[in-house]
Amino acid sequence: MQSWEEKLTEATRDGKILVANFSTPWSGPCRSIAPTYGELADKYPSLMFLTVDVDTLAEFSTSWEISATPTFFFIKEGRQVDKFVGADKVHLPKKIAAVANATRV
C-alpha cells in the first residue's frame, strides 16, 4: 500500500501517467502478459508502471472493482483516465502507445 501511495505521488509530481497492472501470480493470462508488460515499461520511460497483486492487496483491489485479471488502469494526477482488461499482447501495446503519445501533446 505504501508503494502505491509513493508511486502515485511520484507520478503526479513528475507529470507521468501511472499504468497499474492488477494481476495475480498464479493466473495464466497474467503470467503470459507479464513479459510484454515489462518490455513496455522499458520502452516507455515517460510512463510509470506498477504491478498490484490482487491477492496480497485484496481489499484495495476490491475498491478498484477488479472483476478480471489482468486489469490495467491508466491514472493521471490521481484520477483514472483509461482502463484495459485482458492479456491481449497485440492490443495492450497499442493502448499503452496511445496513452504515451497523448502525454506528449
DSSP file with accessible surface (Angstrom, degrees, kcal/mol):
  #  RESIDUE AA STRUCTURE BP1 BP2  ACC     N-H-->O    O-->H-N    N-H-->O    O-->H-N    TCO  KAPPA ALPHA  PHI   PSI    X-CA   Y-CA   Z-CA
    1    1 A M     >        0   0   96      0, 0.0     4,-2.1     0, 0.0     5,-0.2   0.000 360.0 360.0 360.0 -42.0    0.0    0.0    0.0
    2    2 A Q  H  >  +     0   0  145      1,-0.2     4,-2.6     2,-0.2     5,-0.2   0.911 360.0  52.7 -62.3 -40.3    2.8    2.4    0.9
    3    3 A S  H  > S+     0   0   59      1,-0.2     4,-2.7     2,-0.2     5,-0.2   0.898 107.0  53.4 -61.9 -39.5    4.5    1.7   -2.5
    4    4 A W  H  > S+     0   0   12      2,-0.2     4,-2.6     1,-0.2     5,-0.2   0.951 110.7  45.4 -59.5 -50.6    1.2    2.5   -4.2
    5    5 A E  H  X S+     0   0   97     -4,-2.1     4,-2.4     1,-0.2    -2,-0.2   0.905 113.6  49.9 -61.4 -41.7    0.9    5.9   -2.5
    6    6 A E  H  X S+     0   0  102     -4,-2.6     4,-2.7     2,-0.2    -1,-0.2   0.929 113.1  45.5 -63.5 -45.6    4.6    6.7   -3.2
    7    7 A K  H  X S+     0   0   67     -4,-2.7     4,-2.9     2,-0.2     5,-0.2   0.900 112.8  50.7 -66.3 -40.2    4.3    5.8   -6.9
    8    8 A L  H  X S+     0   0   31     -4,-2.6     4,-2.3    -5,-0.2    -2,-0.2   0.938 113.2  45.6 -63.3 -43.8    1.1    7.8   -7.3
    9    9 A T  H  X S+     0   0   86     -4,-2.4     4,-2.7    -5,-0.2    -2,-0.2   0.926 114.3  48.6 -64.3 -44.2    2.6   10.8   -5.6
   10   10 A E  H  X S+     0   0   62     -4,-2.7     4,-2.5     2,-0.2     6,-0.2   0.920 111.5  49.3 -63.5 -44.1    5.8   10.5   -7.7
   11   11 A A  H  X>S+     0   0    2     -4,-2.9     5,-2.8     2,-0.2     4,-0.6   0.925 113.3  46.8 -62.5 -43.5    3.8   10.1  -11.0
   12   12 A T  H ><5S+     0   0   60     -4,-2.3     3,-1.0    -5,-0.2    -2,-0.2   0.940 113.1  48.9 -64.1 -45.7    1.7   13.2  -10.2
   13   13 A R  H 3<5S+     0   0  170     -4,-2.7    -1,-0.2     1,-0.3    -2,-0.2   0.894 115.9  43.2 -60.5 -40.3    4.8   15.2   -9.2
   14   14 A D  H 3<5S-     0   0   75     -4,-2.5    -1,-0.3    -5,-0.2    -2,-0.2   0.428 111.7-117.7 -88.7   0.5    6.6   14.2  -12.4
   15   15 A G  T <<5 +     0   0   56     -3,-1.0     2,-0.3    -4,-0.6    -3,-0.2   0.790  66.9 141.9  69.9  27.3    3.5   14.7  -14.7
   16   16 A K      < -     0   0   62     -5,-2.8    61,-0.5    -6,-0.2     2,-0.4  -0.706  54.6-120.2-101.4 154.5    3.5   11.0  -15.6
   17   17 A I  E     -a   47   0A   9     29,-0.5    31,-2.7    -2,-0.3     2,-0.5  -0.781  27.2-136.7 -88.4 133.2    0.7    8.6  -16.2
   18   18 A L  E     -aB  48  75A   0     57,-3.1    57,-2.8    -2,-0.4     2,-0.7  -0.806   9.8-156.3 -91.3 126.5    0.8    5.6  -13.9
   19   19 A V  E     -aB  49  74A   0     29,-3.8    31,-2.5    -2,-0.5     2,-0.6  -0.926  13.0-165.8-103.6 109.1    0.0    2.3  -15.5
   20   20 A A  E     -aB  50  73A   0     53,-2.9    53,-2.5    -2,-0.7     2,-0.8  -0.886   6.9-159.4-103.8 120.0   -1.3    0.0  -12.8
   21   21 A N  E     -aB  51  72A   4     29,-3.1    31,-3.2    -2,-0.6     2,-0.7  -0.867   3.9-161.7 -99.5 105.1   -1.4   -3.7  -13.6
   22   22 A F  E     +aB  52  71A   0     49,-3.4    49,-2.0    -2,-0.8     2,-0.3  -0.813  36.7 137.4 -87.7 113.4   -3.8   -5.5  -11.2
   23   23 A S  E     -a   53   0A  14     29,-2.7    31,-2.6    -2,-0.7    32,-0.4  -0.860  48.2-123.9-147.1 177.7   -2.9   -9.2  -11.5
   24   24 A T    >   -     0   0    3     -2,-0.3     3,-0.7    29,-0.2     7,-0.1  -0.982  19.2-133.5-130.6 144.2   -2.2  -12.4   -9.7
   25   25 A P  T 3  S+     0   0   82      0, 0.0    -1,-0.1     0, 0.0     6,-0.0   0.750 104.9  51.4 -70.0 -20.1    0.9  -14.5   -9.8
   26   26 A W  T 3  S+     0   0  161      4,-0.0     2,-0.3     5,-0.0    -3,-0.0   0.599  84.2 105.0 -92.8 -10.6   -1.0  -17.8  -10.4
   27   27 A S    <>  -     0   0    9     -3,-0.7     4,-2.6     1,-0.1     5,-0.2  -0.556  63.3-145.9 -78.0 128.8   -3.2  -16.6  -13.3
   28   28 A G  H  > S+     0   0   35     -2,-0.3     4,-2.5     1,-0.2     5,-0.2   0.934 100.2  47.7 -57.0 -50.5   -2.2  -18.0  -16.7
   29   29 A P  H  > S+     0   0   66      0, 0.0     4,-1.8     0, 0.0    -1,-0.2   0.907 112.3  50.3 -60.7 -38.1   -3.2  -14.8  -18.5
   30   30 A C  H  > S+     0   0    6      1,-0.2     4,-1.3     2,-0.2    -2,-0.2   0.921 112.3  46.7 -65.0 -43.4   -1.3  -12.6  -16.0
   31   31 A R  H  < S+     0   0  145     -4,-2.6    -1,-0.2     1,-0.2    -3,-0.2   0.881 111.1  52.8 -65.2 -36.4    1.8  -14.7  -16.4
   32   32 A S  H  < S+     0   0   47     -4,-2.5     4,-0.4    -5,-0.2    -1,-0.2   0.843 113.3  41.9 -71.7 -30.4    1.6  -14.6  -20.2
   33   33 A I  H  X S+     0   0    0     -4,-1.8     4,-2.7    -5,-0.2     5,-0.2   0.675  92.4  87.4 -89.7 -14.8    1.3  -10.8  -20.4
   34   34 A A  H  X S+     0   0   48     -4,-1.3     4,-2.6     1,-0.2     5,-0.2   0.889  87.8  48.2 -55.5 -45.8    4.0  -10.1  -17.7
   35   35 A P  H  > S+     0   0   78      0, 0.0     4,-2.3     0, 0.0    -1,-0.2   0.922 113.3  48.4 -63.6 -38.3    7.0  -10.2  -20.2
   36   36 A T  H  > S+     0   0   22     -4,-0.4     4,-2.4     2,-0.2    -2,-0.2   0.923 110.8  50.9 -64.1 -43.1    5.1   -7.9  -22.6
   37   37 A Y  H  X S+     0   0   13     -4,-2.7     4,-2.2     1,-0.2    -1,-0.2   0.918 110.1  50.1 -60.6 -42.5    4.3   -5.5  -19.7
   38   38 A G  H  X S+     0   0   32     -4,-2.6     4,-1.8    -5,-0.2    -1,-0.2   0.903 110.0  49.8 -63.2 -42.0    7.9   -5.5  -18.6
   39   39 A E  H  X S+     0   0  128     -4,-2.3     4,-2.2     1,-0.2    -1,-0.2   0.896 110.1  50.9 -63.4 -39.6    9.1   -4.7  -22.2
   40   40 A L  H  X S+     0   0   10     -4,-2.4     4,-2.1     2,-0.2    -2,-0.2   0.886 106.1  55.1 -66.4 -36.7    6.5   -1.9  -22.4
   41   41 A A  H  < S+     0   0   30     -4,-2.2    -1,-0.2     1,-0.2    -2,-0.2   0.900 111.5  44.6 -61.9 -39.4    7.8   -0.5  -19.1
   42   42 A D  H  < S+     0   0  136     -4,-1.8    -2,-0.2     1,-0.2    -1,-0.2   0.870 114.0  50.1 -70.9 -35.5   11.3   -0.4  -20.6
   43   43 A K  H  < S+     0   0  142     -4,-2.2    -2,-0.2     1,-0.2    -1,-0.2   0.791 112.7  45.4 -74.9 -30.2   10.1    1.1  -23.9
   44   44 A Y    ><  +     0   0   23     -4,-2.1     3,-1.9     1,-0.1    -1,-0.2  -0.641  54.8 162.2-119.8  75.8    8.0    4.0  -22.3
   45   45 A P  T 3  S+     0   0   94      0, 0.0    -1,-0.1     0, 0.0    -2,-0.1   0.665  72.4  73.7 -68.1 -10.8   10.0    5.7  -19.6
   46   46 A S  T 3  S+     0   0   41     -3,-0.1   -29,-0.5   -30,-0.0     2,-0.3   0.620  96.3  58.8 -75.6 -11.6    7.6    8.6  -19.9
   47   47 A L  E <  S-a   17   0A   6     -3,-1.9     2,-0.5    -6,-0.2   -29,-0.2  -0.776  83.0-130.3-111.1 160.0    5.0    6.4  -18.1
   48   48 A M  E     -a   18   0A  14    -31,-2.7   -29,-3.8    -2,-0.3     2,-0.4  -0.955  21.2-155.5-112.8 129.2    5.3    4.9  -14.7
   49   49 A F  E     +a   19   0A  33     -2,-0.5     2,-0.3   -31,-0.2   -29,-0.2  -0.874  16.2 170.7-110.5 138.1    4.5    1.2  -14.4
   50   50 A L  E     -a   20   0A  22    -31,-2.5   -29,-3.1    -2,-0.4     2,-0.5  -0.997  20.5-147.4-145.0 138.9    3.3   -0.6  -11.2
   51   51 A T  E     -a   21   0A  77     -2,-0.3     2,-0.5   -31,-0.2   -29,-0.2  -0.937  10.3-161.9-110.2 133.1    2.0   -4.1  -10.6
   52   52 A V  E     -a   22   0A   6    -31,-3.2   -29,-2.7    -2,-0.5     2,-0.8  -0.963  14.2-140.8-115.0 121.3   -0.6   -4.7   -7.9
   53   53 A D  E  >  -a   23   0A  48     -2,-0.5     4,-2.6   -31,-0.2   -29,-0.2  -0.735  10.0-158.1 -80.6 111.8   -1.1   -8.3   -6.6
   54   54 A V  T  4 S+     0   0   19    -31,-2.6     7,-0.2    -2,-0.8    -1,-0.2   0.735  90.0  53.6 -68.4 -20.9   -4.8   -8.6   -6.1
   55   55 A D  T >4 S+     0   0   84    -32,-0.4     3,-0.8     2,-0.1    -1,-0.2   0.916 112.5  42.2 -76.0 -43.5   -4.4  -11.4   -3.6
   56   56 A T  T 34 S+     0   0  108      1,-0.3     2,-0.2     2,-0.1    -2,-0.2   0.893 127.0  33.2 -68.9 -40.4   -2.0   -9.5   -1.4
   57   57 A L  T 3X S+     0   0   48     -4,-2.6     4,-3.0     1,-0.2    -1,-0.3  -0.428  76.9 149.0-112.7  56.4   -4.0   -6.3   -1.6
   58   58 A A  H <> S+     0   0   52     -3,-0.8     4,-2.5    -2,-0.2     5,-0.2   0.910  71.5  46.0 -59.4 -47.8   -7.4   -7.8   -1.8
   59   59 A E  H  > S+     0   0  174      2,-0.2     4,-1.7     1,-0.2    -1,-0.2   0.930 115.1  47.7 -64.8 -42.6   -9.3   -5.0   -0.1
   60   60 A F  H  > S+     0   0   30      1,-0.2     4,-0.7     2,-0.2    -2,-0.2   0.932 112.2  49.8 -62.5 -44.9   -7.5   -2.4   -2.1
   61   61 A S  H ><>S+     0   0    5     -4,-3.0     5,-1.2     1,-0.2     3,-1.1   0.890 106.4  55.8 -63.1 -38.4   -8.2   -4.2   -5.3
   62   62 A T  H ><5S+     0   0  104     -4,-2.5     3,-2.1     1,-0.3    -1,-0.2   0.889  99.8  59.9 -61.5 -35.9  -11.9   -4.6   -4.5
   63   63 A S  H 3<5S+     0   0   80     -4,-1.7    -1,-0.3     1,-0.3    -2,-0.2   0.761 103.6  51.9 -65.9 -20.0  -12.1   -0.8   -4.1
   64   64 A W  T <<5S-     0   0   53     -3,-1.1    -1,-0.3    -4,-0.7    -2,-0.2   0.344 113.9-122.4 -94.8   4.9  -11.0   -0.6   -7.8
   65   65 A E  T < 5 -     0   0  157     -3,-2.1     2,-0.5     1,-0.2    -3,-0.2   0.901  38.0-173.3  55.6  49.7  -13.8   -3.1   -8.7
   66   66 A I      < +     0   0   37     -5,-1.2    -1,-0.2     1,-0.2     3,-0.1  -0.619  17.0 165.5 -74.8 119.4  -11.4   -5.6  -10.3
   67   67 A S        +     0   0  113     -2,-0.5     2,-0.3     1,-0.3    -1,-0.2   0.536  65.9  18.2-111.2 -12.7  -13.6   -8.3  -11.9
   68   68 A A  S    S-     0   0   43    -46,-0.1    -1,-0.3    18,-0.0    18,-0.1  -0.984  85.1 -94.4-153.6 151.8  -10.9  -10.0  -14.0
   69   69 A T  S    S+     0   0   37     -2,-0.3   -39,-0.2     1,-0.2   -46,-0.2  -0.953  95.6  37.3-122.4 144.7   -7.1  -10.1  -14.1
   70   70 A P  S    S+     0   0    1      0, 0.0    16,-2.8     0, 0.0     2,-0.4   0.558  72.4 166.3 -80.4 149.0   -5.1   -8.7  -15.6
   71   71 A T  E     -BC  22  85A   2    -49,-2.0   -49,-3.4    14,-0.2     2,-0.5  -1.000  19.0-156.2-126.0 129.7   -6.7   -5.3  -15.5
   72   72 A F  E     -BC  21  84A   0     12,-3.6    12,-2.6    -2,-0.4     2,-0.4  -0.926   5.8-165.7-110.6 125.6   -4.7   -2.2  -16.4
   73   73 A F  E     -BC  20  83A   2    -53,-2.5   -53,-2.9    -2,-0.5     2,-0.6  -0.900  10.2-150.2-109.0 141.3   -5.6    1.2  -15.1
   74   74 A F  E     -BC  19  82A   0      8,-2.5     7,-3.5    -2,-0.4     8,-1.3  -0.956  20.9-171.6-111.1 117.1   -4.1    4.4  -16.5
   75   75 A I  E     -BC  18  80A   3    -57,-2.8   -57,-3.1    -2,-0.6     2,-0.4  -0.945  10.6-178.0-121.3 125.5   -4.0    7.1  -13.8
   76   76 A K  E >  S- C   0  79A  83      3,-2.8     3,-2.0    -2,-0.5   -59,-0.1  -0.991  75.1 -11.5-124.9 127.9   -3.2   10.7  -14.3
   77   77 A E  T 3  S-     0   0  110    -61,-0.5    -1,-0.1    -2,-0.4     3,-0.1   0.866 130.7 -53.1  52.2  39.8   -3.0   13.2  -11.4
   78   78 A G  T 3  S+     0   0   42      1,-0.2     2,-0.4   -70,-0.2    -1,-0.3   0.437 118.6 104.2  81.8   0.1   -4.6   10.6   -9.2
   79   79 A R  E <  S-C   76   0A 157     -3,-2.0    -3,-2.8     0, 0.0     2,-0.3  -0.928  75.9-111.9-119.9 142.8   -7.6   10.0  -11.4
   80   80 A Q  E     +C   75   0A  97     -2,-0.4    -5,-0.3    -5,-0.2     3,-0.1  -0.500  34.9 171.3 -69.1 126.4   -8.4    7.1  -13.7
   81   81 A V  E     -     0   0A  76     -7,-3.5     2,-0.3     1,-0.4    -6,-0.2   0.576  64.7  -2.5-110.8 -15.7   -8.2    8.2  -17.4
   82   82 A D  E     -C   74   0A  56     -8,-1.3    -8,-2.5     2,-0.0    -1,-0.4  -0.975  57.2-153.7-165.8 169.3   -8.5    4.8  -19.0
   83   83 A K  E     -C   73   0A  80     -2,-0.3     2,-0.4   -10,-0.2   -10,-0.2  -0.991   3.0-169.3-152.9 145.9   -8.7    1.1  -18.4
   84   84 A F  E     -C   72   0A  34    -12,-2.6   -12,-3.6    -2,-0.3     2,-0.5  -0.986   7.9-161.9-141.3 128.8   -7.8   -2.1  -20.3
   85   85 A V  E     +C   71   0A  70     -2,-0.4   -14,-0.2   -14,-0.2     2,-0.1  -0.945  48.2  33.6-115.1 130.9   -8.9   -5.6  -19.3
   86   86 A G  S    S-     0   0   23    -16,-2.8   -14,-0.1    -2,-0.5    -2,-0.0  -0.417  80.6 -87.1 120.2 169.7   -7.2   -8.8  -20.5
   87   87 A A        +     0   0   28    -18,-0.2     2,-0.8    -2,-0.1    -1,-0.1  -0.269  59.3 153.4-109.1  43.8   -3.9  -10.3  -21.6
   88   88 A D     >  -     0   0   66      1,-0.2     4,-2.3    -3,-0.1   -55,-0.0  -0.656  28.7-164.8 -81.1 109.1   -4.1   -9.2  -25.2
   89   89 A K  T  4 S+     0   0  112     -2,-0.8    -1,-0.2     1,-0.2    -3,-0.0   0.568  87.2  45.7 -73.6  -8.7   -0.5   -9.0  -26.4
   90   90 A V  T  > S+     0   0   85      2,-0.1     4,-1.1     3,-0.1    -1,-0.2   0.836 117.5  38.1 -95.6 -46.9   -1.5   -7.0  -29.5
   91   91 A H  H  > S+     0   0   96      2,-0.2     4,-2.6     1,-0.2     5,-0.2   0.832 107.2  62.0 -80.4 -31.4   -3.9   -4.5  -28.1
   92   92 A L  H  X S+     0   0    0     -4,-2.3     4,-2.8     1,-0.2     5,-0.3   0.957 105.2  47.4 -61.1 -48.1   -2.2   -3.7  -24.8
   93   93 A P  H  > S+     0   0   36      0, 0.0     4,-2.5     0, 0.0    -1,-0.2   0.899 112.8  50.5 -59.9 -36.2    0.9   -2.3  -26.6
   94   94 A K  H  X S+     0   0  129     -4,-1.1     4,-2.3     2,-0.2    -2,-0.2   0.915 111.1  48.1 -65.7 -42.0   -1.3   -0.3  -28.8
   95   95 A K  H  X S+     0   0   58     -4,-2.6     4,-2.4     2,-0.2    -1,-0.2   0.938 113.7  46.6 -63.8 -45.0   -3.2    1.1  -25.8
   96   96 A I  H  X S+     0   0    0     -4,-2.8     4,-2.9     1,-0.2     5,-0.2   0.909 111.3  51.8 -67.1 -39.0    0.0    2.0  -24.0
   97   97 A A  H  X S+     0   0   20     -4,-2.5     4,-2.7    -5,-0.3    -1,-0.2   0.921 110.1  49.7 -61.9 -41.4    1.5    3.6  -27.1
   98   98 A A  H  X S+     0   0   57     -4,-2.3     4,-2.1     2,-0.2    -2,-0.2   0.919 112.4  46.8 -64.1 -42.5   -1.7    5.7  -27.5
   99   99 A V  H  X S+     0   0   13     -4,-2.4     4,-1.4     2,-0.2    -2,-0.2   0.927 112.8  49.7 -65.1 -43.8   -1.5    6.8  -23.8
  100  100 A A  H  X S+     0   0    0     -4,-2.9     4,-0.6     1,-0.2     3,-0.3   0.914 112.0  48.1 -62.9 -41.7    2.2    7.6  -24.1
  101  101 A N  H >< S+     0   0   79     -4,-2.7     3,-0.7     1,-0.2     4,-0.4   0.859 107.0  56.5 -67.8 -34.0    1.6    9.6  -27.3
  102  102 A A  H >< S+     0   0   64     -4,-2.1     3,-0.8     1,-0.2    -1,-0.2   0.816 101.2  57.9 -67.1 -28.7   -1.2   11.5  -25.7
  103  103 A T  H 3< S+     0   0   40     -4,-1.4    -1,-0.2    -3,-0.3    -2,-0.2   0.718  98.3  60.9 -75.3 -17.6    1.1   12.6  -22.8
  104  104 A R  T <<        0   0  159     -3,-0.7    -1,-0.2    -4,-0.6    -2,-0.2   0.632 360.0 360.0 -81.5 -14.6    3.4   14.3  -25.3
  105  105 A V    <         0   0  163     -3,-0.8    -3,-0.0    -4,-0.4     0, 0.0  -0.394 360.0 360.0 -75.4 360.0    0.7   16.7  -26.5
